[in-house]
Amino acid sequence: MTEEAPGPQTPDLMELLLETDSLDGFLLSLAQRAAAHTPASDGCGITLERGGRPLTVASAGTSAARLDEKQYGQDDGPCLTALRTGREVSVPDMLTEQRWGGYPAYALASGTHSSLSLPIAAHSDTAGALNLYSAKEDAFADADLVMLRDLASQATGALALAQRTADAQEFAADLRTALVTRAVIDQAIGVIMGQRRCTADEACAVLRAASQNRNVKLHALCTELVTKIGGGPPSTDGPQPRP
Protein backbone atom coordinates (compact mmCIF):
# COMPACT_ATOMS: atom_id res chain seq x y z
CA MET A 1 0.00 0.00 0.00
CA THR A 2 1.43 3.35 -1.03
CA GLU A 3 1.56 6.03 1.65
CA GLU A 4 0.14 9.40 0.78
CA ALA A 5 2.60 12.25 0.65
CA PRO A 6 2.22 14.50 3.68
CA GLY A 7 0.54 17.86 3.07
CA PRO A 8 2.18 21.19 3.84
CA GLN A 9 2.96 21.50 7.49
CA THR A 10 1.94 24.54 9.49
CA PRO A 11 5.07 26.08 11.04
CA ASP A 12 5.11 26.17 14.80
CA LEU A 13 5.46 29.31 16.87
CA MET A 14 9.04 28.68 17.94
CA GLU A 15 10.22 28.01 14.39
CA LEU A 16 8.83 31.29 13.09
CA LEU A 17 10.08 33.24 16.09
CA LEU A 18 13.58 31.93 15.45
CA GLU A 19 13.34 32.90 11.79
CA THR A 20 12.37 36.51 12.48
CA ASP A 21 13.84 39.24 14.67
CA SER A 22 10.74 41.36 15.35
CA LEU A 23 7.02 41.01 15.98
CA ASP A 24 6.27 42.77 12.68
CA GLY A 25 8.52 40.32 10.84
CA PHE A 26 6.85 37.39 12.56
CA LEU A 27 3.36 38.59 11.61
CA LEU A 28 4.48 39.24 8.03
CA SER A 29 5.75 35.67 7.87
CA LEU A 30 2.37 34.43 9.13
CA ALA A 31 0.54 36.49 6.49
CA GLN A 32 2.79 35.10 3.76
CA ARG A 33 2.25 31.53 4.97
CA ALA A 34 -1.51 32.01 5.08
CA ALA A 35 -1.52 33.39 1.53
CA ALA A 36 0.71 30.57 0.31
CA HIS A 37 -1.62 27.94 1.81
CA THR A 38 -4.74 29.47 0.21
CA PRO A 39 -4.00 29.59 -3.54
CA ALA A 40 -7.37 31.19 -4.29
CA SER A 41 -6.43 34.30 -2.30
CA ASP A 42 -4.71 37.30 -3.85
CA GLY A 43 -4.04 39.08 -0.59
CA CYS A 44 -3.66 38.49 3.15
CA GLY A 45 -3.44 41.16 5.81
CA ILE A 46 -3.07 41.11 9.58
CA THR A 47 -4.86 43.88 11.43
CA LEU A 48 -4.26 44.84 15.04
CA GLU A 49 -6.36 47.28 17.03
CA ARG A 50 -5.19 48.99 20.20
CA GLY A 51 -6.98 51.86 21.87
CA GLY A 52 -9.71 51.73 19.23
CA ARG A 53 -7.28 52.37 16.37
CA PRO A 54 -6.88 49.57 13.78
CA LEU A 55 -3.72 49.20 11.71
CA THR A 56 -2.51 46.71 9.09
CA VAL A 57 0.77 45.47 10.55
CA ALA A 58 1.52 42.86 7.88
CA SER A 59 0.35 42.43 4.31
CA ALA A 60 1.04 39.85 1.59
CA GLY A 61 -0.25 40.01 -1.97
CA THR A 62 -1.89 42.93 -3.74
CA SER A 63 -5.39 43.45 -2.36
CA ALA A 64 -5.26 43.38 1.45
CA ALA A 65 -3.84 46.81 2.25
CA ARG A 66 -6.40 48.89 0.33
CA LEU A 67 -9.36 46.77 1.46
CA ASP A 68 -8.25 46.97 5.08
CA GLU A 69 -7.85 50.74 4.82
CA LYS A 70 -11.36 51.14 3.39
CA GLN A 71 -12.76 49.34 6.43
CA TYR A 72 -10.74 51.47 8.83
CA GLY A 73 -12.00 54.61 7.11
CA GLN A 74 -15.65 53.72 7.65
CA ASP A 75 -14.93 51.96 10.97
CA ASP A 76 -16.78 48.86 9.78
CA GLY A 77 -16.26 45.77 7.67
CA PRO A 78 -15.61 42.00 7.92
CA CYS A 79 -12.08 42.52 9.22
CA LEU A 80 -13.19 44.77 12.09
CA THR A 81 -16.21 42.59 12.83
CA ALA A 82 -13.97 39.54 13.32
CA LEU A 83 -11.54 41.59 15.40
CA ARG A 84 -14.19 43.06 17.69
CA THR A 85 -16.50 40.05 18.08
CA GLY A 86 -13.91 37.28 18.20
CA ARG A 87 -15.84 35.34 15.51
CA GLU A 88 -14.81 34.22 12.04
CA VAL A 89 -16.44 36.25 9.28
CA SER A 90 -16.91 34.73 5.82
CA VAL A 91 -18.10 36.69 2.80
CA PRO A 92 -18.79 34.21 -0.04
CA ASP A 93 -19.92 36.84 -2.53
CA MET A 94 -19.60 40.62 -2.18
CA LEU A 95 -22.28 41.04 -4.85
CA THR A 96 -25.01 39.74 -2.51
CA GLU A 97 -23.49 41.07 0.74
CA GLN A 98 -25.75 43.53 2.61
CA ARG A 99 -23.58 44.31 5.63
CA TRP A 100 -21.07 47.14 6.16
CA GLY A 101 -22.58 49.96 4.14
CA GLY A 102 -20.64 50.81 1.00
CA TYR A 103 -17.76 48.43 1.67
CA PRO A 104 -18.99 45.47 -0.49
CA ALA A 105 -19.42 47.76 -3.51
CA TYR A 106 -15.92 49.15 -2.98
CA ALA A 107 -14.49 45.63 -2.72
CA LEU A 108 -16.22 44.61 -5.97
CA ALA A 109 -14.93 47.72 -7.74
CA SER A 110 -11.45 46.78 -6.52
CA GLY A 111 -11.81 43.28 -7.99
CA THR A 112 -12.50 41.38 -4.76
CA HIS A 113 -15.48 39.02 -4.64
CA SER A 114 -14.97 37.08 -1.41
CA SER A 115 -13.09 37.25 1.87
CA LEU A 116 -12.42 35.39 5.10
CA SER A 117 -11.42 36.98 8.42
CA LEU A 118 -10.25 35.06 11.48
CA PRO A 119 -9.89 36.69 14.92
CA ILE A 120 -6.52 37.08 16.64
CA ALA A 121 -6.14 37.61 20.41
CA ALA A 122 -9.89 38.14 20.73
CA HIS A 123 -11.16 40.22 23.67
CA SER A 124 -7.66 41.40 24.64
CA ASP A 125 -6.06 44.86 24.80
CA THR A 126 -4.48 44.22 21.39
CA ALA A 127 -7.03 42.25 19.37
CA GLY A 128 -6.63 41.58 15.68
CA ALA A 129 -7.71 39.64 12.62
CA LEU A 130 -6.14 37.57 9.85
CA ASN A 131 -7.84 38.63 6.61
CA LEU A 132 -7.83 36.82 3.27
CA TYR A 133 -9.22 38.26 0.04
CA SER A 134 -9.92 36.76 -3.39
CA ALA A 135 -11.07 37.84 -6.83
CA LYS A 136 -13.13 34.63 -7.02
CA GLU A 137 -16.58 34.03 -5.60
CA ASP A 138 -16.77 31.63 -2.65
CA ALA A 139 -12.98 31.25 -2.85
CA PHE A 140 -12.55 29.96 0.69
CA ALA A 141 -15.24 27.27 0.72
CA ASP A 142 -12.55 24.59 0.61
CA ALA A 143 -9.87 26.46 2.58
CA ASP A 144 -7.94 24.57 5.22
CA LEU A 145 -9.59 26.21 8.22
CA VAL A 146 -7.62 24.10 10.68
CA MET A 147 -4.36 25.46 9.29
CA LEU A 148 -5.65 29.06 9.15
CA ARG A 149 -6.96 28.86 12.70
CA ASP A 150 -3.60 27.53 13.79
CA LEU A 151 -1.85 30.50 12.19
CA ALA A 152 -4.27 32.88 13.92
CA SER A 153 -3.57 31.07 17.18
CA GLN A 154 0.18 31.47 16.65
CA ALA A 155 -0.31 35.19 16.07
CA THR A 156 -2.25 35.31 19.35
CA GLY A 157 0.64 33.56 21.11
CA ALA A 158 3.18 35.93 19.58
CA LEU A 159 1.20 38.97 20.74
CA ALA A 160 0.92 37.55 24.26
CA LEU A 161 4.67 36.89 24.30
CA ALA A 162 5.41 40.39 23.03
CA GLN A 163 3.16 41.88 25.70
CA ARG A 164 4.83 39.87 28.46
CA THR A 165 8.24 40.97 27.17
CA ALA A 166 7.13 44.61 27.13
CA ASP A 167 5.69 44.27 30.64
CA ALA A 168 8.93 42.70 31.85
CA GLN A 169 10.98 45.51 30.31
CA GLU A 170 8.73 48.11 31.91
CA PHE A 171 9.00 46.34 35.27
CA ALA A 172 12.79 46.22 34.97
CA ALA A 173 12.91 49.94 34.17
CA ASP A 174 10.66 50.71 37.13
CA LEU A 175 12.85 48.56 39.36
CA ARG A 176 16.02 50.35 38.22
CA THR A 177 14.37 53.70 38.93
CA ALA A 178 13.28 52.52 42.38
CA LEU A 179 16.79 51.28 43.21
CA VAL A 180 18.37 54.55 42.12
CA THR A 181 15.84 56.52 44.17
CA ARG A 182 16.46 54.32 47.21
CA ALA A 183 20.24 54.73 46.88
CA VAL A 184 20.01 58.54 46.81
CA ILE A 185 17.62 58.63 49.78
CA ASP A 186 19.92 56.34 51.76
CA GLN A 187 22.88 58.62 51.04
CA ALA A 188 20.89 61.65 52.25
CA ILE A 189 19.86 59.78 55.40
CA GLY A 190 23.52 59.03 56.05
CA VAL A 191 24.38 62.74 55.68
CA ILE A 192 21.69 63.78 58.18
CA MET A 193 22.77 61.06 60.63
CA GLY A 194 26.35 62.34 60.47
CA GLN A 195 25.33 65.95 60.90
CA ARG A 196 22.81 65.45 63.74
CA ARG A 197 24.17 62.33 65.37
CA CYS A 198 20.73 60.78 65.16
CA THR A 199 19.23 57.45 64.17
CA ALA A 200 18.25 56.49 60.63
CA ASP A 201 14.53 56.79 61.48
CA GLU A 202 15.06 60.27 62.91
CA ALA A 203 17.06 61.33 59.85
CA CYS A 204 14.32 60.00 57.57
CA ALA A 205 11.71 61.98 59.54
CA VAL A 206 13.81 65.15 59.12
CA LEU A 207 14.00 64.66 55.36
CA ARG A 208 10.29 63.96 55.02
CA ALA A 209 9.41 67.06 57.04
CA ALA A 210 11.70 69.18 54.85
CA SER A 211 10.17 67.67 51.74
CA GLN A 212 6.66 68.57 52.89
CA ASN A 213 7.60 72.06 54.07
CA ARG A 214 9.34 72.92 50.79
CA ASN A 215 6.77 71.06 48.66
CA VAL A 216 9.58 69.18 46.95
CA LYS A 217 9.62 65.45 46.24
CA LEU A 218 11.73 63.49 48.68
CA HIS A 219 14.01 62.12 45.96
CA ALA A 220 14.64 65.61 44.53
CA LEU A 221 15.39 66.99 48.02
CA CYS A 222 17.81 64.15 48.76
CA THR A 223 19.54 64.58 45.41
CA GLU A 224 20.02 68.30 46.12
CA LEU A 225 21.37 67.62 49.60
CA VAL A 226 23.84 64.93 48.55
CA THR A 227 25.02 67.01 45.59
CA LYS A 228 25.73 70.01 47.85
CA ILE A 229 27.58 67.95 50.45
CA GLY A 230 29.53 65.81 48.01
CA GLY A 231 30.24 68.48 45.41
CA GLY A 232 28.79 66.29 42.66
CA PRO A 233 25.79 64.16 41.74
CA PRO A 234 24.98 61.29 44.12
CA SER A 235 26.13 57.76 43.39
CA THR A 236 23.48 55.47 41.93
CA ASP A 237 25.39 52.22 42.39
CA GLY A 238 23.29 51.21 45.35
CA PRO A 239 22.60 52.14 48.96
CA GLN A 240 25.61 53.64 50.67
CA PRO A 241 26.70 52.54 54.14
CA ARG A 242 25.36 54.72 56.92
CA PRO A 243 27.71 56.11 59.57
C-alpha positions as CSV (number, residue, x, y, z in Angstrom):
1,M,0.0,0.0,0.0
2,T,1.4,3.4,-1.0
3,E,1.6,6.0,1.7
4,E,0.1,9.4,0.8
5,A,2.6,12.2,0.6
6,P,2.2,14.5,3.7
7,G,0.5,17.9,3.1
8,P,2.2,21.2,3.8
9,Q,3.0,21.5,7.5
10,T,1.9,24.5,9.5
11,P,5.1,26.1,11.0
12,D,5.1,26.2,14.8
13,L,5.5,29.3,16.9
14,M,9.0,28.7,17.9
15,E,10.2,28.0,14.4
16,L,8.8,31.3,13.1
17,L,10.1,33.2,16.1
18,L,13.6,31.9,15.5
19,E,13.3,32.9,11.8
20,T,12.4,36.5,12.5
21,D,13.8,39.2,14.7
22,S,10.7,41.4,15.3
23,L,7.0,41.0,16.0
24,D,6.3,42.8,12.7
25,G,8.5,40.3,10.8
26,F,6.9,37.4,12.6
27,L,3.4,38.6,11.6
28,L,4.5,39.2,8.0
29,S,5.8,35.7,7.9
30,L,2.4,34.4,9.1
31,A,0.5,36.5,6.5
32,Q,2.8,35.1,3.8
33,R,2.3,31.5,5.0
34,A,-1.5,32.0,5.1
35,A,-1.5,33.4,1.5
36,A,0.7,30.6,0.3
37,H,-1.6,27.9,1.8
38,T,-4.7,29.5,0.2
39,P,-4.0,29.6,-3.5
40,A,-7.4,31.2,-4.3
41,S,-6.4,34.3,-2.3
42,D,-4.7,37.3,-3.8
43,G,-4.0,39.1,-0.6
44,C,-3.7,38.5,3.1
45,G,-3.4,41.2,5.8
46,I,-3.1,41.1,9.6
47,T,-4.9,43.9,11.4
48,L,-4.3,44.8,15.0
49,E,-6.4,47.3,17.0
50,R,-5.2,49.0,20.2
51,G,-7.0,51.9,21.9
52,G,-9.7,51.7,19.2
53,R,-7.3,52.4,16.4
54,P,-6.9,49.6,13.8
55,L,-3.7,49.2,11.7
56,T,-2.5,46.7,9.1
57,V,0.8,45.5,10.6
58,A,1.5,42.9,7.9
59,S,0.4,42.4,4.3
60,A,1.0,39.8,1.6
61,G,-0.3,40.0,-2.0
62,T,-1.9,42.9,-3.7
63,S,-5.4,43.4,-2.4
64,A,-5.3,43.4,1.5
65,A,-3.8,46.8,2.3
66,R,-6.4,48.9,0.3
67,L,-9.4,46.8,1.5
68,D,-8.2,47.0,5.1
69,E,-7.8,50.7,4.8
70,K,-11.4,51.1,3.4
71,Q,-12.8,49.3,6.4
72,Y,-10.7,51.5,8.8
73,G,-12.0,54.6,7.1
74,Q,-15.7,53.7,7.7
75,D,-14.9,52.0,11.0
76,D,-16.8,48.9,9.8
77,G,-16.3,45.8,7.7
78,P,-15.6,42.0,7.9
79,C,-12.1,42.5,9.2
80,L,-13.2,44.8,12.1
81,T,-16.2,42.6,12.8
82,A,-14.0,39.5,13.3
83,L,-11.5,41.6,15.4
84,R,-14.2,43.1,17.7
85,T,-16.5,40.0,18.1
86,G,-13.9,37.3,18.2
87,R,-15.8,35.3,15.5
88,E,-14.8,34.2,12.0
89,V,-16.4,36.3,9.3
90,S,-16.9,34.7,5.8
91,V,-18.1,36.7,2.8
92,P,-18.8,34.2,0.0
93,D,-19.9,36.8,-2.5
94,M,-19.6,40.6,-2.2
95,L,-22.3,41.0,-4.8
96,T,-25.0,39.7,-2.5
97,E,-23.5,41.1,0.7
98,Q,-25.8,43.5,2.6
99,R,-23.6,44.3,5.6
100,W,-21.1,47.1,6.2
101,G,-22.6,50.0,4.1
102,G,-20.6,50.8,1.0
103,Y,-17.8,48.4,1.7
104,P,-19.0,45.5,-0.5
105,A,-19.4,47.8,-3.5
106,Y,-15.9,49.1,-3.0
107,A,-14.5,45.6,-2.7
108,L,-16.2,44.6,-6.0
109,A,-14.9,47.7,-7.7
110,S,-11.4,46.8,-6.5
111,G,-11.8,43.3,-8.0
112,T,-12.5,41.4,-4.8
113,H,-15.5,39.0,-4.6
114,S,-15.0,37.1,-1.4
115,S,-13.1,37.3,1.9
116,L,-12.4,35.4,5.1
117,S,-11.4,37.0,8.4
118,L,-10.2,35.1,11.5
119,P,-9.9,36.7,14.9
120,I,-6.5,37.1,16.6
121,A,-6.1,37.6,20.4
122,A,-9.9,38.1,20.7
123,H,-11.2,40.2,23.7
124,S,-7.7,41.4,24.6
125,D,-6.1,44.9,24.8
126,T,-4.5,44.2,21.4
127,A,-7.0,42.3,19.4
128,G,-6.6,41.6,15.7
129,A,-7.7,39.6,12.6
130,L,-6.1,37.6,9.9
131,N,-7.8,38.6,6.6
132,L,-7.8,36.8,3.3
133,Y,-9.2,38.3,0.0
134,S,-9.9,36.8,-3.4
135,A,-11.1,37.8,-6.8
136,K,-13.1,34.6,-7.0
137,E,-16.6,34.0,-5.6
138,D,-16.8,31.6,-2.6
139,A,-13.0,31.3,-2.9
140,F,-12.6,30.0,0.7
141,A,-15.2,27.3,0.7
142,D,-12.5,24.6,0.6
143,A,-9.9,26.5,2.6
144,D,-7.9,24.6,5.2
145,L,-9.6,26.2,8.2
146,V,-7.6,24.1,10.7
147,M,-4.4,25.5,9.3
148,L,-5.6,29.1,9.2
149,R,-7.0,28.9,12.7
150,D,-3.6,27.5,13.8
151,L,-1.9,30.5,12.2
152,A,-4.3,32.9,13.9
153,S,-3.6,31.1,17.2
154,Q,0.2,31.5,16.7
155,A,-0.3,35.2,16.1
156,T,-2.2,35.3,19.3
157,G,0.6,33.6,21.1
158,A,3.2,35.9,19.6
159,L,1.2,39.0,20.7
160,A,0.9,37.6,24.3
161,L,4.7,36.9,24.3
162,A,5.4,40.4,23.0
163,Q,3.2,41.9,25.7
164,R,4.8,39.9,28.5
165,T,8.2,41.0,27.2
166,A,7.1,44.6,27.1
167,D,5.7,44.3,30.6
168,A,8.9,42.7,31.9
169,Q,11.0,45.5,30.3
170,E,8.7,48.1,31.9
171,F,9.0,46.3,35.3
172,A,12.8,46.2,35.0
173,A,12.9,49.9,34.2
174,D,10.7,50.7,37.1
175,L,12.8,48.6,39.4
176,R,16.0,50.4,38.2
177,T,14.4,53.7,38.9
178,A,13.3,52.5,42.4
179,L,16.8,51.3,43.2
180,V,18.4,54.6,42.1
181,T,15.8,56.5,44.2
182,R,16.5,54.3,47.2
183,A,20.2,54.7,46.9
184,V,20.0,58.5,46.8
185,I,17.6,58.6,49.8
186,D,19.9,56.3,51.8
187,Q,22.9,58.6,51.0
188,A,20.9,61.6,52.3
189,I,19.9,59.8,55.4
190,G,23.5,59.0,56.0
191,V,24.4,62.7,55.7
192,I,21.7,63.8,58.2
193,M,22.8,61.1,60.6
194,G,26.4,62.3,60.5
195,Q,25.3,66.0,60.9
196,R,22.8,65.5,63.7
197,R,24.2,62.3,65.4
198,C,20.7,60.8,65.2
199,T,19.2,57.5,64.2
200,A,18.2,56.5,60.6
201,D,14.5,56.8,61.5
202,E,15.1,60.3,62.9
203,A,17.1,61.3,59.8
204,C,14.3,60.0,57.6
205,A,11.7,62.0,59.5
206,V,13.8,65.2,59.1
207,L,14.0,64.7,55.4
208,R,10.3,64.0,55.0
209,A,9.4,67.1,57.0
210,A,11.7,69.2,54.9
211,S,10.2,67.7,51.7
212,Q,6.7,68.6,52.9
213,N,7.6,72.1,54.1
214,R,9.3,72.9,50.8
215,N,6.8,71.1,48.7
216,V,9.6,69.2,47.0
217,K,9.6,65.5,46.2
218,L,11.7,63.5,48.7
219,H,14.0,62.1,46.0
220,A,14.6,65.6,44.5
221,L,15.4,67.0,48.0
222,C,17.8,64.1,48.8
223,T,19.5,64.6,45.4
224,E,20.0,68.3,46.1
225,L,21.4,67.6,49.6
226,V,23.8,64.9,48.6
227,T,25.0,67.0,45.6
228,K,25.7,70.0,47.8
229,I,27.6,67.9,50.4
230,G,29.5,65.8,48.0
231,G,30.2,68.5,45.4
232,G,28.8,66.3,42.7
233,P,25.8,64.2,41.7
234,P,25.0,61.3,44.1
235,S,26.1,57.8,43.4
236,T,23.5,55.5,41.9
237,D,25.4,52.2,42.4
238,G,23.3,51.2,45.3
239,P,22.6,52.1,49.0
240,Q,25.6,53.6,50.7
241,P,26.7,52.5,54.1
242,R,25.4,54.7,56.9
243,P,27.7,56.1,59.6
